[in-house]
Amino acid sequence: MIKAHYDEITLCKYDLEEMITEIDKEYKNQQELIQTILGFKNLLTALRVISEIGIDMNQFPTAGYLCS
């Protein structure tokens, strides 16, 4: 039973990795720019930033608005 659960989780992990790879293709340029910032080297961290604030920085009049 534990082995079957482990196998199911492993399959889910591979599915998630494929989904992340697809998302990364769509936002590759933005992801690479974010990863140039100190502390944002991890792919998932960069994608989290994109998911939280988006890619259109025009919505923030100043950097202060983004940070607040």
FENCORQUI-V377314 format. One record per backbone hydrogen bond with DSSP energy under -1.0 kcal/mol. NH is the residue of the N-H (numbers start at 1). CO is the residue of the C=O. E is the energy in kcal/mol with one decimal. If there is no record, write none. Layout:
[[NH	CO	E] [NH	CO	E]]
//
This chain:
[[5	1	-2.0] [6	2	-2.6] [7	3	-2.6] [8	4	-2.1] [9	5	-2.4] [10	6	-2.4] [11	7	-2.1] [12	8	-2.1] [13	9	-2.3] [14	10	-2.1] [15	11	-2.3] [16	12	-2.6] [17	13	-2.4] [18	14	-2.1] [19	15	-2.2] [20	16	-2.6] [21	17	-2.1] [22	18	-2.0] [23	19	-2.4] [24	20	-2.7] [25	21	-1.6] [26	22	-1.3] [27	23	-1.5] [31	27	-2.9] [32	28	-2.5] [33	29	-2.0] [34	30	-2.5] [35	31	-2.0] [36	33	-1.4] [37	34	-1.8] [40	37	-2.2] [46	42	-2.1] [47	43	-2.4] [48	44	-2.0] [49	45	-2.0] [50	46	-2.0] [51	47	-2.4] [52	48	-2.0] [53	49	-2.7] [54	50	-1.9] [59	56	-1.0] [60	57	-1.8] [66	62	-1.2] [67	63	-2.1] [68	64	-1.2]]
//
